[in-house]
Amino acid sequence: MIAGLAVLPATLPAPVLAATAEPDPIFAAIQVCITAQQNADEAYARVNRLLASARERFGAGDDQRRARHAFVERTLGCDEDAYTDGPSAILWDAYHNFADTVPTTLAGLFAMLIFADGIEQRGDLVLDDMTILSRFATAAEILGGGAA
């Protein structure tokens, strides 16, 4: 095990040392995603609670669908899709910003990998169309002392 340490550099590469002087922007991007996810989850949860309440009041059949949606719309002040569109758009933008952010520290790179995996584990496909893999590579090259 100690022999393996011989392959480690004696000092951190200059880009790593320089990057640690400032906060890594990936942590802020992750926090924005977490907050946006909570807000979107709350909006969807409120709509789901209202729909459940409407089913109890008016019934669950197709004949009562119009009454259920009217109840939800009156309560929210708008259509349920319009109510959730805002928080969903903010979350989408937060995920895009996250995917476009290049970590500047090794801890940030690990945090980005872990957070991206969490998004995948949730079953969200939002990162599929984004260039996040190139951000991982760019950060790894910079942190490893290579050129990006």
N, CA and C atoms as an extended XYZ file, in Angstrom:
444
Properties=species:S:1:pos:R:3:atomname:S:1:resname:S:1:resid:I:1 pbc="F F F"
N         0.823       -1.185        0.000 N   MET     1
C         0.000        0.000        0.000 CA  MET     1
C         0.869        1.251        0.000 C   MET     1
N         1.915        1.291        0.801 N   ILE     2
C         2.789        2.451        0.851 CA  ILE     2
C         3.521        2.626       -0.469 C   ILE     2
N         3.840        1.536       -1.135 N   ALA     3
C         4.512        1.632       -2.430 CA  ALA     3
C         3.652        2.382       -3.438 C   ALA     3
N         2.365        2.267       -3.311 N   GLY     4
C         1.459        2.966       -4.216 CA  GLY     4
C         1.562        4.470       -4.080 C   GLY     4
N         1.978        4.958       -2.921 N   LEU     5
C         2.107        6.392       -2.725 CA  LEU     5
C         3.230        6.989       -3.549 C   LEU     5
N         4.149        6.163       -3.997 N   ALA     6
C         5.279        6.663       -4.786 CA  ALA     6
C         4.831        7.281       -6.096 C   ALA     6
N         3.675        6.894       -6.597 N   VAL     7
C         3.209        7.444       -7.865 CA  VAL     7
C         2.515        8.792       -7.682 C   VAL     7
N         2.234        9.189       -6.450 N   LEU     8
C         1.585       10.467       -6.205 CA  LEU     8
C         2.587       11.597       -6.368 C   LEU     8
N         2.162       12.754       -6.882 N   PRO     9
C         3.089       13.875       -7.024 CA  PRO     9
C         3.511       14.395       -5.650 C   PRO     9
N         4.709       14.969       -5.597 N   ALA    10
C         5.224       15.505       -4.335 CA  ALA    10
C         4.439       16.725       -3.898 C   ALA    10
N         3.897       17.461       -4.850 N   THR    11
C         3.077       18.631       -4.555 CA  THR    11
C         1.904       18.627       -5.526 C   THR    11
N         0.881       19.365       -5.182 N   LEU    12
C        -0.269       19.455       -6.069 CA  LEU    12
C         0.089       20.282       -7.293 C   LEU    12
N        -0.480       19.961       -8.448 N   PRO    13
C        -0.232       20.768       -9.645 CA  PRO    13
C        -0.667       22.220       -9.411 C   PRO    13
N         0.005       23.143      -10.066 N   ALA    14
C        -0.280       24.568       -9.893 CA  ALA    14
C        -1.753       24.918      -10.118 C   ALA    14
N        -2.430       24.350      -11.142 N   PRO    15
C        -3.851       24.682      -11.319 CA  PRO    15
C        -4.701       24.285      -10.112 C   PRO    15
N        -4.318       23.208       -9.446 N   VAL    16
C        -5.075       22.778       -8.267 CA  VAL    16
C        -4.846       23.758       -7.138 C   VAL    16
N        -3.591       24.151       -6.920 N   LEU    17
C        -3.283       25.098       -5.857 CA  LEU    17
C        -3.969       26.435       -6.098 C   LEU    17
N        -3.985       26.899       -7.340 N   ALA    18
C        -4.627       28.169       -7.670 CA  ALA    18
C        -6.137       28.072       -7.505 C   ALA    18
N        -6.681       26.938       -7.874 N   ALA    19
C        -8.136       26.767       -7.821 CA  ALA    19
C        -8.649       26.718       -6.399 C   ALA    19
N        -7.833       26.265       -5.454 N   THR    20
C        -8.311       26.136       -4.089 CA  THR    20
C        -8.385       27.471       -3.371 C   THR    20
N        -7.821       28.539       -3.960 N   ALA    21
C        -7.857       29.852       -3.334 CA  ALA    21
C        -9.253       30.466       -3.404 C   ALA    21
N       -10.057       30.089       -4.357 N   GLU    22
C       -11.406       30.623       -4.520 CA  GLU    22
C       -12.411       29.498       -4.323 C   GLU    22
N       -13.634       29.848       -3.890 N   PRO    23
C       -14.655       28.803       -3.727 CA  PRO    23
C       -14.963       28.130       -5.068 C   PRO    23
N       -15.148       26.848       -5.030 N   ASP    24
C       -15.477       26.089       -6.229 CA  ASP    24
C       -16.920       26.409       -6.628 C   ASP    24
N       -17.153       26.869       -7.857 N   PRO    25
C       -18.505       27.246       -8.272 CA  PRO    25
C       -19.482       26.076       -8.334 C   PRO    25
N       -18.982       24.862       -8.356 N   ILE    26
C       -19.897       23.712       -8.463 CA  ILE    26
C       -20.758       23.572       -7.222 C   ILE    26
N       -20.219       23.970       -6.060 N   PHE    27
C       -21.002       23.841       -4.835 CA  PHE    27
C       -22.220       24.764       -4.855 C   PHE    27
N       -22.048       25.976       -5.377 N   ALA    28
C       -23.191       26.894       -5.516 CA  ALA    28
C       -24.187       26.347       -6.529 C   ALA    28
N       -23.690       25.788       -7.625 N   ALA    29
C       -24.577       25.223       -8.650 CA  ALA    29
C       -25.382       24.052       -8.087 C   ALA    29
N       -24.739       23.234       -7.278 N   ILE    30
C       -25.441       22.105       -6.650 CA  ILE    30
C       -26.504       22.610       -5.695 C   ILE    30
N       -26.181       23.628       -4.902 N   GLN    31
C       -27.160       24.161       -3.952 CA  GLN    31
C       -28.368       24.752       -4.671 C   GLN    31
N       -28.139       25.431       -5.784 N   VAL    32
C       -29.251       25.977       -6.567 CA  VAL    32
C       -30.141       24.834       -7.067 C   VAL    32
N       -29.526       23.745       -7.505 N   CYS    33
C       -30.300       22.574       -7.955 CA  CYS    33
C       -31.135       21.990       -6.815 C   CYS    33
N       -30.530       21.864       -5.651 N   ILE    34
C       -31.235       21.298       -4.506 CA  ILE    34
C       -32.436       22.154       -4.147 C   ILE    34
N       -32.235       23.466       -4.095 N   THR    35
C       -33.336       24.381       -3.767 CA  THR    35
C       -34.423       24.331       -4.834 C   THR    35
N       -34.019       24.336       -6.100 N   ALA    36
C       -34.993       24.282       -7.195 CA  ALA    36
C       -35.764       22.963       -7.170 C   ALA    36
N       -35.080       21.861       -6.854 N   GLN    37
C       -35.750       20.558       -6.769 CA  GLN    37
C       -36.778       20.556       -5.639 C   GLN    37
N       -36.407       21.131       -4.498 N   GLN    38
C       -37.342       21.209       -3.373 CA  GLN    38
C       -38.571       22.026       -3.746 C   GLN    38
N       -38.363       23.158       -4.422 N   ASN    39
C       -39.492       23.995       -4.830 CA  ASN    39
C       -40.393       23.283       -5.834 C   ASN    39
N       -39.799       22.595       -6.786 N   ALA    40
C       -40.590       21.851       -7.770 CA  ALA    40
C       -41.342       20.707       -7.082 C   ALA    40
N       -40.661       19.995       -6.186 N   ASP    41
C       -41.314       18.903       -5.451 CA  ASP    41
C       -42.495       19.423       -4.639 C   ASP    41
N       -42.321       20.588       -4.004 N   GLU    42
C       -43.416       21.177       -3.216 CA  GLU    42
C       -44.598       21.545       -4.105 C   GLU    42
N       -44.332       22.102       -5.276 N   ALA    43
C       -45.414       22.472       -6.195 CA  ALA    43
C       -46.178       21.233       -6.647 C   ALA    43
N       -45.445       20.183       -7.035 N   TYR    44
C       -46.116       18.950       -7.459 CA  TYR    44
C       -46.854       18.286       -6.304 C   TYR    44
N       -46.287       18.340       -5.122 N   ALA    45
C       -46.953       17.746       -3.950 CA  ALA    45
C       -48.257       18.484       -3.661 C   ALA    45
N       -48.237       19.820       -3.766 N   ARG    46
C       -49.467       20.579       -3.521 CA  ARG    46
C       -50.535       20.204       -4.547 C   ARG    46
N       -50.160       20.111       -5.805 N   VAL    47
C       -51.115       19.718       -6.851 CA  VAL    47
C       -51.657       18.318       -6.559 C   VAL    47
N       -50.792       17.392       -6.189 N   ASN    48
C       -51.241       16.025       -5.893 CA  ASN    48
C       -52.176       15.978       -4.691 C   ASN    48
N       -51.899       16.784       -3.661 N   ARG    49
C       -52.804       16.836       -2.498 CA  ARG    49
C       -54.168       17.389       -2.912 C   ARG    49
N       -54.155       18.420       -3.739 N   LEU    50
C       -55.421       19.006       -4.201 CA  LEU    50
C       -56.190       18.024       -5.078 C   LEU    50
N       -55.498       17.299       -5.926 N   LEU    51
C       -56.177       16.294       -6.758 CA  LEU    51
C       -56.775       15.184       -5.907 C   LEU    51
N       -56.064       14.768       -4.857 N   ALA    52
C       -56.595       13.743       -3.945 CA  ALA    52
C       -57.828       14.271       -3.229 C   ALA    52
N       -57.761       15.524       -2.785 N   SER    53
C       -58.908       16.135       -2.119 CA  SER    53
C       -60.097       16.251       -3.080 C   SER    53
N       -59.819       16.599       -4.327 N   ALA    54
C       -60.880       16.716       -5.325 CA  ALA    54
C       -61.514       15.353       -5.604 C   ALA    54
N       -60.705       14.287       -5.623 N   ARG    55
C       -61.264       12.937       -5.826 CA  ARG    55
C       -62.187       12.566       -4.665 C   ARG    55
N       -61.808       12.936       -3.454 N   GLU    56
C       -62.660       12.659       -2.289 CA  GLU    56
C       -63.960       13.446       -2.360 C   GLU    56
N       -63.903       14.698       -2.787 N   ARG    57
C       -65.084       15.563       -2.844 CA  ARG    57
C       -66.025       15.205       -3.991 C   ARG    57
N       -65.437       14.947       -5.164 N   PHE    58
C       -66.257       14.818       -6.367 CA  PHE    58
C       -66.301       13.420       -6.957 C   PHE    58
N       -65.437       12.525       -6.474 N   GLY    59
C       -65.374       11.179       -7.015 CA  GLY    59
C       -64.213       11.042       -7.994 C   GLY    59
N       -63.872        9.806       -8.285 N   ALA    60
C       -62.696        9.532       -9.106 CA  ALA    60
C       -63.044        9.170      -10.547 C   ALA    60
N       -64.301        9.161      -10.883 N   GLY    61
C       -64.711        8.742      -12.222 CA  GLY    61
C       -64.461        9.786      -13.283 C   GLY    61
N       -64.563        9.335      -14.541 N   ASP    62
C       -64.367       10.247      -15.670 CA  ASP    62
C       -65.418       11.357      -15.693 C   ASP    62
N       -66.622       11.042      -15.228 N   ASP    63
C       -67.694       12.040      -15.234 CA  ASP    63
C       -67.396       13.211      -14.306 C   ASP    63
N       -66.570       12.997      -13.296 N   GLN    64
C       -66.258       14.042      -12.322 CA  GLN    64
C       -64.943       14.767      -12.627 C   GLN    64
N       -64.294       14.378      -13.702 N   ARG    65
C       -62.975       14.952      -14.034 CA  ARG    65
C       -63.030       16.466      -14.146 C   ARG    65
N       -64.019       16.977      -14.842 N   ARG    66
C       -64.133       18.426      -15.035 CA  ARG    66
C       -64.299       19.144      -13.695 C   ARG    66
N       -65.107       18.584      -12.802 N   ALA    67
C       -65.309       19.194      -11.477 CA  ALA    67
C       -64.017       19.162      -10.665 C   ALA    67
N       -63.280       18.061      -10.757 N   ARG    68
C       -62.007       17.955      -10.016 CA  ARG    68
C       -61.015       19.024      -10.494 C   ARG    68
N       -60.871       19.146      -11.800 N   HIS    69
C       -59.912       20.109      -12.332 CA  HIS    69
C       -60.348       21.548      -12.062 C   HIS    69
N       -61.635       21.812      -12.092 N   ALA    70
C       -62.138       23.152      -11.772 CA  ALA    70
C       -61.825       23.489      -10.313 C   ALA    70
N       -62.000       22.519       -9.415 N   PHE    71
C       -61.683       22.715       -8.000 CA  PHE    71
C       -60.197       23.046       -7.829 C   PHE    71
N       -59.343       22.280       -8.469 N   VAL    72
C       -57.897       22.497       -8.361 CA  VAL    72
C       -57.537       23.863       -8.935 C   VAL    72
N       -58.088       24.201      -10.072 N   GLU    73
C       -57.789       25.475      -10.705 CA  GLU    73
C       -58.250       26.652       -9.849 C   GLU    73
N       -59.430       26.542       -9.255 N   ARG    74
C       -59.914       27.607       -8.366 CA  ARG    74
C       -58.984       27.769       -7.161 C   ARG    74
N       -58.554       26.661       -6.606 N   THR    75
C       -57.705       26.698       -5.419 CA  THR    75
C       -56.324       27.275       -5.732 C   THR    75
N       -55.746       26.874       -6.849 N   LEU    76
C       -54.410       27.338       -7.221 CA  LEU    76
C       -54.423       28.735       -7.839 C   LEU    76
N       -55.543       29.091       -8.425 N   GLY    77
C       -55.616       30.364       -9.130 CA  GLY    77
C       -55.156       30.261      -10.577 C   GLY    77
N       -54.847       29.039      -10.990 N   CYS    78
C       -54.441       28.788      -12.377 CA  CYS    78
C       -54.519       27.283      -12.631 C   CYS    78
N       -54.316       26.903      -13.873 N   ASP    79
C       -54.278       25.492      -14.252 CA  ASP    79
C       -53.122       24.801      -13.531 C   ASP    79
N       -53.292       23.536      -13.199 N   GLU    80
C       -52.238       22.816      -12.468 CA  GLU    80
C       -50.927       22.756      -13.239 C   GLU    80
N       -50.986       22.643      -14.564 N   ASP    81
C       -49.750       22.636      -15.350 CA  ASP    81
C       -49.058       23.994      -15.289 C   ASP    81
N       -49.826       25.058      -15.370 N   ALA    82
C       -49.248       26.396      -15.272 CA  ALA    82
C       -48.610       26.593      -13.892 C   ALA    82
N       -49.211       26.005      -12.872 N   TYR    83
C       -48.692       26.127      -11.506 CA  TYR    83
C       -47.333       25.443      -11.360 C   TYR    83
N       -47.150       24.308      -12.015 N   THR    84
C       -45.895       23.567      -11.886 CA  THR    84
C       -44.864       23.945      -12.956 C   THR    84
N       -45.281       24.617      -14.017 N   ASP    85
C       -44.351       24.979      -15.092 CA  ASP    85
C       -43.224       25.886      -14.608 C   ASP    85
N       -43.549       26.874      -13.782 N   GLY    86
C       -42.524       27.805      -13.299 CA  GLY    86
C       -41.417       27.107      -12.515 C   GLY    86
N       -41.781       26.368      -11.456 N   PRO    87
C       -40.742       25.652      -10.707 CA  PRO    87
C       -39.987       24.624      -11.549 C   PRO    87
N       -40.670       24.000      -12.492 N   SER    88
C       -40.001       23.022      -13.365 CA  SER    88
C       -38.993       23.699      -14.279 C   SER    88
N       -39.344       24.857      -14.812 N   ALA    89
C       -38.428       25.594      -15.685 CA  ALA    89
C       -37.199       26.063      -14.909 C   ALA    89
N       -37.413       26.519      -13.692 N   ILE    90
C       -36.289       26.947      -12.853 CA  ILE    90
C       -35.374       25.765      -12.560 C   ILE    90
N       -35.967       24.607      -12.279 N   LEU    91
C       -35.164       23.401      -12.023 CA  LEU    91
C       -34.379       23.004      -13.269 C   LEU    91
N       -35.016       23.038      -14.423 N   TRP    92
C       -34.347       22.694      -15.680 CA  TRP    92
C       -33.149       23.610      -15.904 C   TRP    92
N       -33.352       24.921      -15.684 N   ASP    93
C       -32.253       25.878      -15.842 CA  ASP    93
C       -31.136       25.603      -14.836 C   ASP    93
N       -31.503       25.238      -13.615 N   ALA    94
C       -30.493       24.934      -12.592 CA  ALA    94
C       -29.675       23.708      -12.994 C   ALA    94
N       -30.335       22.693      -13.529 N   TYR    95
C       -29.616       21.502      -13.988 CA  TYR    95
C       -28.679       21.848      -15.152 C   TYR    95
N       -29.128       22.702      -16.058 N   HIS    96
C       -28.270       23.118      -17.173 CA  HIS    96
C       -27.046       23.862      -16.652 C   HIS    96
N       -27.260       24.772      -15.711 N   ASN    97
C       -26.138       25.505      -15.132 CA  ASN    97
C       -25.173       24.546      -14.437 C   ASN    97
N       -25.718       23.587      -13.694 N   PHE    98
C       -24.894       22.574      -13.034 CA  PHE    98
C       -24.048       21.827      -14.061 C   PHE    98
N       -24.683       21.374      -15.137 N   ALA    99
C       -23.984       20.588      -16.157 CA  ALA    99
C       -22.931       21.414      -16.895 C   ALA    99
N       -23.113       22.735      -16.947 N   ASP   100
C       -22.170       23.604      -17.640 CA  ASP   100
C       -21.041       24.103      -16.742 C   ASP   100
N       -21.128       23.840      -15.457 N   THR   101
C       -20.127       24.331      -14.507 CA  THR   101
C       -18.954       23.361      -14.426 C   THR   101
N       -17.767       23.892      -14.537 N   VAL   102
C       -16.555       23.082      -14.419 CA  VAL   102
C       -16.036       23.220      -12.988 C   VAL   102
N       -15.952       22.114      -12.248 N   PRO   103
C       -15.412       22.177      -10.881 CA  PRO   103
C       -13.954       22.636      -10.910 C   PRO   103
N       -13.561       23.365       -9.880 N   THR   104
C       -12.194       23.882       -9.819 CA  THR   104
C       -11.363       23.206       -8.729 C   THR   104
N       -11.977       22.295       -7.997 N   THR   105
C       -11.247       21.559       -6.962 CA  THR   105
C       -11.563       20.078       -7.089 C   THR   105
N       -10.705       19.277       -6.520 N   LEU   106
C       -10.951       17.841       -6.530 CA  LEU   106
C       -12.222       17.517       -5.735 C   LEU   106
N       -12.410       18.196       -4.620 N   ALA   107
C       -13.636       17.993       -3.837 CA  ALA   107
C       -14.864       18.371       -4.665 C   ALA   107
N       -14.743       19.442       -5.448 N   GLY   108
C       -15.847       19.849       -6.313 CA  GLY   108
C       -16.134       18.837       -7.403 C   GLY   108
N       -15.074       18.269       -7.970 N   LEU   109
C       -15.251       17.231       -8.984 CA  LEU   109
C       -15.973       16.026       -8.395 C   LEU   109
N       -15.546       15.608       -7.199 N   PHE   110
C       -16.215       14.479       -6.542 CA  PHE   110
C       -17.673       14.818       -6.222 C   PHE   110
N       -17.903       16.040       -5.743 N   ALA   111
C       -19.277       16.464       -5.431 CA  ALA   111
C       -20.141       16.444       -6.684 C   ALA   111
N       -19.582       16.892       -7.804 N   MET   112
C       -20.334       16.901       -9.064 CA  MET   112
C       -20.672       15.479       -9.504 C   MET   112
N       -19.699       14.589       -9.409 N   LEU   113
C       -19.933       13.187       -9.776 CA  LEU   113
C       -21.026       12.572       -8.908 C   LEU   113
N       -20.939       12.798       -7.610 N   ILE   114
C       -21.912       12.227       -6.668 CA  ILE   114
C       -23.298       12.811       -6.914 C   ILE   114
N       -23.371       14.124       -7.112 N   PHE   115
C       -24.664       14.756       -7.338 CA  PHE   115
C       -25.284       14.293       -8.660 C   PHE   115
N       -24.459       14.199       -9.706 N   ALA   116
C       -24.959       13.723      -10.999 CA  ALA   116
C       -25.472       12.290      -10.877 C   ALA   116
N       -24.765       11.470      -10.126 N   ASP   117
C       -25.229       10.097       -9.909 CA  ASP   117
C       -26.566       10.091       -9.171 C   ASP   117
N       -26.719       10.976       -8.200 N   GLY   118
C       -27.992       11.073       -7.481 CA  GLY   118
C       -29.139       11.440       -8.404 C   GLY   118
N       -28.877       12.330       -9.352 N   ILE   119
C       -29.902       12.703      -10.329 CA  ILE   119
C       -30.278       11.481      -11.160 C   ILE   119
N       -29.273       10.744      -11.591 N   GLU   120
C       -29.516        9.521      -12.373 CA  GLU   120
C       -30.286        8.488      -11.550 C   GLU   120
N       -29.912        8.337      -10.275 N   GLN   121
C       -30.568        7.355       -9.410 CA  GLN   121
C       -32.040        7.684       -9.197 C   GLN   121
N       -32.375        8.986       -9.210 N   ARG   122
C       -33.776        9.397       -9.082 CA  ARG   122
C       -34.587        8.995      -10.301 C   ARG   122
N       -33.884        8.697      -11.378 N   GLY   123
C       -34.583        8.356      -12.616 CA  GLY   123
C       -34.805        9.562      -13.503 C   GLY   123
N       -34.280       10.722      -13.094 N   ASP   124
C       -34.401       11.915      -13.920 CA  ASP   124
C       -33.467       11.771      -15.121 C   ASP   124
N       -33.974       12.031      -16.282 N   LEU   125
C       -33.190       11.905      -17.509 CA  LEU   125
C       -32.657       13.258      -17.961 C   LEU   125
N       -32.724       14.235      -17.099 N   VAL   126
C       -32.392       15.606      -17.458 CA  VAL   126
C       -30.955       15.768      -17.931 C   VAL   126
N       -30.029       14.999      -17.429 N   LEU   127
C       -28.631       15.148      -17.812 CA  LEU   127
C       -28.291       14.432      -19.112 C   LEU   127
N       -29.203       13.645      -19.629 N   ASP   128
C       -28.925       12.865      -20.842 CA  ASP   128
C       -28.578       13.735      -22.041 C   ASP   128
N       -29.210       14.883      -22.168 N   ASP   129
C       -28.988       15.747      -23.326 CA  ASP   129
C       -27.956       16.835      -23.067 C   ASP   129
N       -27.271       16.756      -21.943 N   MET   130
C       -26.313       17.789      -21.584 CA  MET   130
C       -24.890       17.264      -21.746 C   MET   130
N       -23.956       18.177      -21.801 N   THR   131
C       -22.558       17.833      -22.050 CA  THR   131
C       -21.771       17.687      -20.752 C   THR   131
N       -22.361       17.063      -19.763 N   ILE   132
C       -21.732       16.985      -18.449 CA  ILE   132
C       -20.443       16.166      -18.466 C   ILE   132
N       -20.365       15.157      -19.298 N   LEU   133
C       -19.158       14.332      -19.332 CA  LEU   133
C       -17.934       15.166      -19.720 C   LEU   133
N       -18.110       16.102      -20.642 N   SER   134
C       -16.973       16.945      -21.028 CA  SER   134
C       -16.543       17.851      -19.879 C   SER   134
N       -17.481       18.223      -19.002 N   ARG   135
C       -17.113       19.035      -17.827 CA  ARG   135
C       -16.273       18.207      -16.860 C   ARG   135
N       -16.629       16.938      -16.697 N   PHE   136
C       -15.832       16.050      -15.849 CA  PHE   136
C       -14.410       15.954      -16.407 C   PHE   136
N       -14.307       15.747      -17.719 N   ALA   137
C       -13.010       15.606      -18.357 CA  ALA   137
C       -12.190       16.883      -18.233 C   ALA   137
N       -12.825       18.034      -18.464 N   THR   138
C       -12.126       19.313      -18.354 CA  THR   138
C       -11.583       19.504      -16.945 C   THR   138
N       -12.433       19.255      -15.942 N   ALA   139
C       -12.003       19.411      -14.548 CA  ALA   139
C       -10.869       18.438      -14.224 C   ALA   139
N       -10.978       17.212      -14.673 N   ALA   140
C        -9.940       16.208      -14.392 CA  ALA   140
C        -8.612       16.610      -15.026 C   ALA   140
N        -8.661       17.144      -16.248 N   GLU   141
C        -7.431       17.584      -16.907 CA  GLU   141
C        -6.797       18.757      -16.160 C   GLU   141
N        -7.621       19.723      -15.776 N   ILE   142
C        -7.107       20.890      -15.053 CA  ILE   142
C        -6.534       20.467      -13.700 C   ILE   142
N        -7.288       19.682      -12.976 N   LEU   143
C        -6.860       19.268      -11.641 CA  LEU   143
C        -5.663       18.318      -11.688 C   LEU   143
N        -5.521       17.626      -12.805 N   GLY   144
C        -4.381       16.729      -12.961 CA  GLY   144
C        -3.138       17.439      -13.482 C   GLY   144
N        -3.269       18.734      -13.748 N   GLY   145
C        -2.119       19.501      -14.213 CA  GLY   145
C        -1.973       19.558      -15.714 C   GLY   145
N        -2.890       18.920      -16.448 N   GLY   146
C        -2.851       18.941      -17.915 CA  GLY   146
C        -3.587       20.142      -18.447 C   GLY   146
N        -3.525       20.313      -19.710 N   ALA   147
C        -4.244       21.412      -20.355 CA  ALA   147
C        -5.659       20.993      -20.642 C   ALA   147
N        -6.586       21.923      -20.463 N   ALA   148
C        -7.997       21.641      -20.729 CA  ALA   148
C        -8.317       21.837      -22.186 C   ALA   148
